[in-house]
Amino acid sequence: MKNVKWLAIPMSMLLLAACGNDDEKVKDKPKDAPTEQNESTTDNNATTNNGTTDNADNNANNNAVSNANASFDFTHFSLDVDYSETKSFEVEYENEQSGVEASIEDDINGDNSYGDEAYERLEPIFQSFKFGASTPEDEVITEVLNVFNLRDDYTELELEIRFTDGTEKEYHNRK
């Protein structure tokens, strides 16, 4: 009986971890938002009888057109701005084939939102961004702070962006 008790705790934790956090899921996924492609898609090239490759190449072309017309130029956006040990501003956005997740955790104003509510707040902000993968780091940081209306007296800023062309950028600034 004692062994059963010791197994119950780890099994419960495993079950909870497998459930994930559905609070951040966006239920009304925007049709024109760029989606990160599943890596297995590019490995599924099928050759037809006439020797041409279809499926993966066609999907890649369709996705490139779709992403070119998208609202914003990234599929992942993670921002963490620390002002003190207890005050920070965090944004998480990820759009994958499995779904969209969005969250805003604003310890400064005590204003947190998740899922559809967070996405509705983030969409116009993301659409206003003018930077791209080749924009210098200081310009990206300045624009992000300005658009989110954040003070520049932070102690640390971390920003990770995965652009639709596959470029991943990490911006880090500590004061």
Order of alpha helices (4+ residues) and beta strands (2+ residues): alpha-beta-beta-beta-alpha-beta-beta-beta-beta-alpha-alpha-beta-beta
